Amino acid sequence: MHEFSLCESILDSIAEQARRHGFQRVRRVVLDIGELANVELEALRFAFEITRCGTLAATAELTIIEQPGRAECPDCARSGAVHTHFDPCPHCGGHRWRLTGGHELRIRELEVE
């Protein structure tokens, strides 16, 4: 389950921001996670509950905003929604599309004290 290592990286990033900006506690962490980021959201929530212990985010609320999968197709020059890496273009059925959204995993916002 790679969600534990993802949470450790998120908490490392938060600790770095705390050193830079001088905050002492994190009340809320808001993440953008793409539909195609290969992250199991419930596993990430579970991992966050465990890995946050003893950190600045020990009591932080975790909010996840799911970002939809989007792609551009070079065959028909259109874009559309995709839900897996193997979906065909919703317009022409081609499979050479370029992912333009839904693969992100980033900290969108921190509520701190």
N, CA and C atoms as an extended XYZ file, in Angstrom:
339
Properties=species:S:1:pos:R:3:atomname:S:1:resname:S:1:resid:I:1 pbc="F F F"
N         0.857       -1.173        0.000 N   MET     1
C         0.000        0.000        0.000 CA  MET     1
C         0.904        1.238        0.000 C   MET     1
N         1.018        1.900       -1.142 N   HIS     2
C         1.898        3.064       -1.258 CA  HIS     2
C         1.301        4.325       -0.639 C   HIS     2
N         0.073        4.257       -0.182 N   GLU     3
C        -0.560        5.427        0.425 CA  GLU     3
C         0.168        5.881        1.694 C   GLU     3
N         0.796        4.946        2.418 N   PHE     4
C         1.563        5.340        3.600 CA  PHE     4
C         2.756        6.204        3.204 C   PHE     4
N         3.469        5.811        2.159 N   SER     5
C         4.617        6.626        1.736 CA  SER     5
C         4.153        7.964        1.167 C   SER     5
N         2.989        7.990        0.521 N   LEU     6
C         2.438        9.266        0.055 CA  LEU     6
C         2.162       10.189        1.237 C   LEU     6
N         1.558        9.652        2.285 N   CYS     7
C         1.268       10.466        3.474 CA  CYS     7
C         2.545       10.953        4.138 C   CYS     7
N         3.562       10.105        4.190 N   GLU     8
C         4.830       10.540        4.768 CA  GLU     8
C         5.423       11.691        3.962 C   GLU     8
N         5.326       11.632        2.647 N   SER     9
C         5.822       12.726        1.799 CA  SER     9
C         5.013       14.003        2.013 C   SER     9
N         3.705       13.857        2.134 N   ILE    10
C         2.838       15.013        2.399 CA  ILE    10
C         3.224       15.654        3.732 C   ILE    10
N         3.408       14.838        4.753 N   LEU    11
C         3.768       15.364        6.073 CA  LEU    11
C         5.167       15.978        6.071 C   LEU    11
N         6.090       15.429        5.292 N   ASP    12
C         7.417       16.042        5.143 CA  ASP    12
C         7.298       17.425        4.506 C   ASP    12
N         6.448       17.541        3.495 N   SER    13
C         6.228       18.840        2.841 CA  SER    13
C         5.628       19.849        3.812 C   SER    13
N         4.694       19.382        4.629 N   ILE    14
C         4.081       20.261        5.630 CA  ILE    14
C         5.132       20.724        6.639 C   ILE    14
N         5.990       19.810        7.091 N   ALA    15
C         7.040       20.177        8.047 CA  ALA    15
C         7.989       21.208        7.437 C   ALA    15
N         8.316       21.051        6.165 N   GLU    16
C         9.177       22.021        5.482 CA  GLU    16
C         8.509       23.396        5.429 C   GLU    16
N         7.221       23.426        5.117 N   GLN    17
C         6.491       24.699        5.087 CA  GLN    17
C         6.427       25.331        6.476 C   GLN    17
N         6.296       24.498        7.506 N   ALA    18
C         6.274       25.019        8.881 CA  ALA    18
C         7.606       25.678        9.223 C   ALA    18
N         8.716       25.073        8.800 N   ARG    19
C        10.031       25.681        9.042 CA  ARG    19
C        10.155       27.019        8.310 C   ARG    19
N         9.646       27.070        7.093 N   ARG    20
C         9.746       28.300        6.296 CA  ARG    20
C         8.859       29.425        6.819 C   ARG    20
N         7.655       29.052        7.276 N   HIS    21
C         6.654       30.073        7.601 CA  HIS    21
C         6.341       30.188        9.096 C   HIS    21
N         6.902       29.322        9.911 N   GLY    22
C         6.793       29.465       11.349 CA  GLY    22
C         5.471       29.072       11.984 C   GLY    22
N         4.671       28.262       11.346 N   PHE    23
C         3.442       27.838       12.024 CA  PHE    23
C         3.724       26.633       12.912 C   PHE    23
N         2.861       26.455       13.925 N   GLN    24
C         3.073       25.440       14.955 CA  GLN    24
C         2.136       24.244       14.861 C   GLN    24
N         1.024       24.445       14.183 N   ARG    25
C         0.006       23.391       14.161 CA  ARG    25
C        -0.784       23.477       12.862 C   ARG    25
N        -1.177       22.321       12.351 N   VAL    26
C        -2.013       22.262       11.152 CA  VAL    26
C        -3.391       21.784       11.575 C   VAL    26
N        -4.391       22.575       11.247 N   ARG    27
C        -5.769       22.211       11.594 CA  ARG    27
C        -6.460       21.447       10.475 C   ARG    27
N        -6.072       21.758        9.230 N   ARG    28
C        -6.754       21.136        8.094 CA  ARG    28
C        -5.785       21.035        6.923 C   ARG    28
N        -5.836       19.895        6.240 N   VAL    29
C        -5.048       19.660        5.031 CA  VAL    29
C        -6.034       19.380        3.910 C   VAL    29
N        -5.931       20.147        2.829 N   VAL    30
C        -6.789       19.942        1.662 CA  VAL    30
C        -5.895       19.455        0.522 C   VAL    30
N        -6.242       18.302       -0.032 N   LEU    31
C        -5.475       17.716       -1.126 CA  LEU    31
C        -6.294       17.684       -2.402 C   LEU    31
N        -5.643       17.945       -3.528 N   ASP    32
C        -6.202       17.669       -4.851 CA  ASP    32
C        -5.644       16.320       -5.272 C   ASP    32
N        -6.528       15.380       -5.570 N   ILE    33
C        -6.079       14.068       -6.029 CA  ILE    33
C        -6.846       13.725       -7.294 C   ILE    33
N        -6.104       13.462       -8.343 N   GLY    34
C        -6.705       13.138       -9.625 CA  GLY    34
C        -7.296       11.741       -9.661 C   GLY    34
N        -8.351       11.626      -10.420 N   GLU    35
C        -9.037       10.349      -10.612 CA  GLU    35
C        -8.086        9.287      -11.178 C   GLU    35
N        -7.059        9.712      -11.906 N   LEU    36
C        -6.122        8.791      -12.542 CA  LEU    36
C        -4.770        8.743      -11.831 C   LEU    36
N        -4.712        9.199      -10.594 N   ALA    37
C        -3.449        9.258       -9.854 CA  ALA    37
C        -3.076        7.925       -9.205 C   ALA    37
N        -3.898        6.917       -9.372 N   ASN    38
C        -3.643        5.593       -8.790 CA  ASN    38
C        -3.506        5.649       -7.271 C   ASN    38
N        -4.393        6.422       -6.648 N   VAL    39
C        -4.421        6.532       -5.196 CA  VAL    39
C        -5.765        6.005       -4.718 C   VAL    39
N        -5.720        5.076       -3.789 N   GLU    40
C        -6.928        4.549       -3.166 CA  GLU    40
C        -7.294        5.512       -2.036 C   GLU    40
N        -8.382        6.258       -2.211 N   LEU    41
C        -8.696        7.353       -1.290 CA  LEU    41
C        -8.941        6.886        0.137 C   LEU    41
N        -9.651        5.791        0.313 N   GLU    42
C        -9.902        5.303        1.676 CA  GLU    42
C        -8.607        4.839        2.328 C   GLU    42
N        -7.731        4.219        1.559 N   ALA    43
C        -6.433        3.800        2.094 CA  ALA    43
C        -5.600        5.020        2.475 C   ALA    43
N        -5.681        6.085        1.684 N   LEU    44
C        -4.953        7.314        2.000 CA  LEU    44
C        -5.497        7.940        3.282 C   LEU    44
N        -6.797        7.961        3.431 N   ARG    45
C        -7.390        8.502        4.670 CA  ARG    45
C        -6.918        7.703        5.890 C   ARG    45
N        -6.935        6.380        5.754 N   PHE    46
C        -6.481        5.503        6.835 CA  PHE    46
C        -5.005        5.761        7.143 C   PHE    46
N        -4.185        5.836        6.112 N   ALA    47
C        -2.751        6.070        6.293 CA  ALA    47
C        -2.492        7.426        6.947 C   ALA    47
N        -3.278        8.433        6.567 N   PHE    48
C        -3.109        9.766        7.151 CA  PHE    48
C        -3.404        9.738        8.645 C   PHE    48
N        -4.446        9.026        9.042 N   GLU    49
C        -4.798        8.924       10.464 CA  GLU    49
C        -3.626        8.377       11.273 C   GLU    49
N        -2.898        7.440       10.701 N   ILE    50
C        -1.788        6.805       11.413 CA  ILE    50
C        -0.514        7.644       11.336 C   ILE    50
N        -0.158        8.097       10.147 N   THR    51
C         1.129        8.785        9.968 CA  THR    51
C         1.147       10.199       10.544 C   THR    51
N         0.002       10.795       10.758 N   ARG    52
C        -0.020       12.165       11.290 CA  ARG    52
C         0.325       12.222       12.775 C   ARG    52
N         0.233       11.098       13.482 N   CYS    53
C         0.520       11.065       14.920 CA  CYS    53
C         1.936       11.567       15.193 C   CYS    53
N         2.052       12.461       16.175 N   GLY    54
C         3.345       13.004       16.554 CA  GLY    54
C         3.884       14.072       15.620 C   GLY    54
N         3.049       14.568       14.708 N   THR    55
C         3.477       15.617       13.778 CA  THR    55
C         2.685       16.894       14.040 C   THR    55
N         3.000       17.938       13.288 N   LEU    56
C         2.245       19.189       13.383 CA  LEU    56
C         0.789       19.006       12.973 C   LEU    56
N         0.522       17.935       12.245 N   ALA    57
C        -0.829       17.664       11.750 CA  ALA    57
C        -1.526       16.576       12.566 C   ALA    57
N        -1.101       16.385       13.806 N   ALA    58
C        -1.609       15.284       14.626 CA  ALA    58
C        -3.125       15.284       14.783 C   ALA    58
N        -3.739       16.461       14.774 N   THR    59
C        -5.195       16.534       14.927 CA  THR    59
C        -5.871       17.118       13.687 C   THR    59
N        -5.131       17.188       12.601 N   ALA    60
C        -5.642       17.846       11.391 CA  ALA    60
C        -6.744       17.042       10.717 C   ALA    60
N        -7.691       17.779       10.183 N   GLU    61
C        -8.743       17.208        9.345 CA  GLU    61
C        -8.174       17.074        7.933 C   GLU    61
N        -8.493       15.978        7.265 N   LEU    62
C        -8.059       15.763        5.885 CA  LEU    62
C        -9.259       15.902        4.959 C   LEU    62
N        -9.142       16.793        3.986 N   THR    63
C       -10.172       16.972        2.967 CA  THR    63
C        -9.549       16.636        1.620 C   THR    63
N       -10.231       15.786        0.860 N   ILE    64
C        -9.740       15.389       -0.457 CA  ILE    64
C       -10.703       15.899       -1.514 C   ILE    64
N       -10.160       16.620       -2.481 N   ILE    65
C       -10.945       17.093       -3.617 CA  ILE    65
C       -10.510       16.274       -4.823 C   ILE    65
N       -11.417       15.453       -5.319 N   GLU    66
C       -11.097       14.613       -6.481 CA  GLU    66
C       -11.152       15.428       -7.763 C   GLU    66
N       -10.111       15.300       -8.559 N   GLN    67
C       -10.040       15.990       -9.843 CA  GLN    67
C       -10.348       14.988      -10.956 C   GLN    67
N       -11.218       15.338      -11.889 N   PRO    68
C       -11.605       14.400      -12.943 CA  PRO    68
C       -10.482       14.164      -13.950 C   PRO    68
N       -10.522       12.993      -14.572 N   GLY    69
C        -9.582       12.683      -15.640 CA  GLY    69
C        -9.981       13.390      -16.926 C   GLY    69
N        -9.004       14.024      -17.582 N   ARG    70
C        -9.232       14.727      -18.854 CA  ARG    70
C        -8.087       14.383      -19.790 C   ARG    70
N        -8.392       14.344      -21.081 N   ALA    71
C        -7.358       14.036      -22.066 CA  ALA    71
C        -7.651       14.722      -23.386 C   ALA    71
N        -6.580       14.940      -24.159 N   GLU    72
C        -6.684       15.459      -25.522 CA  GLU    72
C        -6.309       14.337      -26.478 C   GLU    72
N        -7.019       14.248      -27.575 N   CYS    73
C        -6.763       13.208      -28.569 CA  CYS    73
C        -6.074       13.830      -29.787 C   CYS    73
N        -4.874       13.368      -30.141 N   PRO    74
C        -4.202       13.909      -31.324 CA  PRO    74
C        -4.850       13.448      -32.634 C   PRO    74
N        -5.633       12.378      -32.586 N   ASP    75
C        -6.276       11.867      -33.800 CA  ASP    75
C        -7.425       12.758      -34.261 C   ASP    75
N        -8.235       13.235      -33.301 N   CYS    76
C        -9.392       14.050      -33.689 CA  CYS    76
C        -9.301       15.486      -33.160 C   CYS    76
N        -8.220       15.793      -32.424 N   ALA    77
C        -7.972       17.139      -31.891 CA  ALA    77
C        -9.067       17.627      -30.952 C   ALA    77
N        -9.688       16.699      -30.233 N   ARG    78
C       -10.713       17.065      -29.255 CA  ARG    78
C       -10.275       16.593      -27.878 C   ARG    78
N       -10.948       17.103      -26.865 N   SER    79
C       -10.653       16.668      -25.505 CA  SER    79
C       -11.935       16.186      -24.845 C   SER    79
N       -11.754       15.423      -23.788 N   GLY    80
C       -12.916       14.905      -23.087 CA  GLY    80
C       -12.526       14.193      -21.808 C   GLY    80
N       -13.528       13.674      -21.133 N   ALA    81
C       -13.333       12.976      -19.868 CA  ALA    81
C       -12.854       11.551      -20.112 C   ALA    81
N       -11.925       11.108      -19.259 N   VAL    82
C       -11.484        9.717      -19.240 CA  VAL    82
C       -11.494        9.266      -17.785 C   VAL    82
N       -11.764        7.992      -17.575 N   HIS    83
C       -11.879        7.488      -16.211 CA  HIS    83
C       -10.829        6.446      -15.865 C   HIS    83
N       -10.140        5.915      -16.880 N   THR    84
C        -9.012        5.010      -16.669 CA  THR    84
C        -7.949        5.348      -17.703 C   THR    84
N        -6.753        4.840      -17.490 N   HIS    85
C        -5.666        5.078      -18.447 CA  HIS    85
C        -5.909        4.363      -19.771 C   HIS    85
N        -6.865        3.469      -19.813 N   PHE    86
C        -7.108        2.670      -21.011 CA  PHE    86
C        -8.381        3.053      -21.754 C   PHE    86
N        -9.068        4.089      -21.288 N   ASP    87
C       -10.287        4.530      -21.976 CA  ASP    87
C        -9.961        5.005      -23.388 C   ASP    87
N       -10.836        4.702      -24.334 N   PRO    88
C       -10.666        5.274      -25.677 CA  PRO    88
C       -11.123        6.735      -25.681 C   PRO    88
N       -10.731        7.456      -26.704 N   CYS    89
C       -11.215        8.823      -26.881 CA  CYS    89
C       -12.735        8.775      -26.945 C   CYS    89
N       -13.420        9.614      -26.172 N   PRO    90
C       -14.883        9.591      -26.190 CA  PRO    90
C       -15.481       10.087      -27.505 C   PRO    90
N       -14.662       10.668      -28.381 N   HIS    91
C       -15.166       11.218      -29.643 CA  HIS    91
C       -14.873       10.326      -30.851 C   HIS    91
N       -13.628        9.799      -30.943 N   CYS    92
C       -13.267        9.027      -32.140 CA  CYS    92
C       -12.886        7.585      -31.841 C   CYS    92
N       -12.759        7.238      -30.563 N   GLY    93
C       -12.405        5.868      -30.196 CA  GLY    93
C       -10.913        5.589      -30.213 C   GLY    93
N       -10.091        6.593      -30.526 N   GLY    94
C        -8.637        6.411      -30.561 CA  GLY    94
C        -8.055        6.186      -29.177 C   GLY    94
N        -6.832        5.666      -29.152 N   HIS    95
C        -6.173        5.367      -27.871 CA  HIS    95
C        -4.853        6.109      -27.697 C   HIS    95
N        -4.603        7.130      -28.494 N   ARG    96
C        -3.329        7.849      -28.410 CA  ARG    96
C        -3.462        9.160      -27.645 C   ARG    96
N        -4.452        9.283      -26.805 N   TRP    97
C        -4.691       10.553      -26.142 CA  TRP    97
C        -3.575       10.925      -25.173 C   TRP    97
N        -3.506       12.225      -24.880 N   ARG    98
C        -2.537       12.787      -23.939 CA  ARG    98
C        -3.299       13.286      -22.715 C   ARG    98
N        -2.907       12.793      -21.567 N   LEU    99
C        -3.555       13.161      -20.309 CA  LEU    99
C        -3.319       14.638      -20.000 C   LEU    99
N        -4.402       15.373      -19.727 N   THR   100
C        -4.291       16.798      -19.392 CA  THR   100
C        -4.805       17.111      -17.988 C   THR   100
N        -5.417       16.165      -17.327 N   GLY   101
C        -5.918       16.383      -15.977 CA  GLY   101
C        -6.300       15.079      -15.321 C   GLY   101
N        -6.293       15.088      -14.007 N   GLY   102
C        -6.704       13.907      -13.267 CA  GLY   102
C        -5.558       13.049      -12.782 C   GLY   102
N        -4.318       13.484      -12.991 N   HIS   103
C        -3.166       12.710      -12.543 CA  HIS   103
C        -2.444       13.370      -11.359 C   HIS   103
N        -2.978       14.482      -10.877 N   GLU   104
C        -2.299       15.245       -9.843 CA  GLU   104
C        -2.507       14.685       -8.437 C   GLU   104
N        -1.537       14.969       -7.598 N   LEU   105
C        -1.647       14.758       -6.163 CA  LEU   105
C        -0.858       15.904       -5.544 C   LEU   105
N        -1.555       16.864       -4.996 N   ARG   106
C        -0.872       18.041       -4.454 CA  ARG   106
C        -1.636       18.598       -3.253 C   ARG   106
N        -0.875       19.302       -2.437 N   ILE   107
C        -1.480       20.002       -1.310 CA  ILE   107
C        -2.074       21.288       -1.869 C   ILE   107
N        -3.380       21.411       -1.758 N   ARG   108
C        -4.059       22.617       -2.245 CA  ARG   108
C        -4.035       23.719       -1.190 C   ARG   108
N        -4.248       23.309        0.057 N   GLU   109
C        -4.419       24.315        1.116 CA  GLU   109
C        -4.059       23.717        2.469 C   GLU   109
N        -3.490       24.547        3.327 N   LEU   110
C        -3.255       24.196        4.722 CA  LEU   110
C        -3.906       25.256        5.591 C   LEU   110
N        -4.643       24.818        6.583 N   GLU   111
C        -5.169       25.737        7.590 CA  GLU   111
C        -4.280       25.556        8.815 C   GLU   111
N        -3.589       26.615        9.205 N   VAL   112
C        -2.551       26.492       10.231 CA  VAL   112
C        -2.742       27.502       11.355 C   VAL   112
N        -2.012       27.268       12.440 N   GLU   113
C        -1.973       28.197       13.581 CA  GLU   113
C        -0.527       28.522       13.886 C   GLU   113
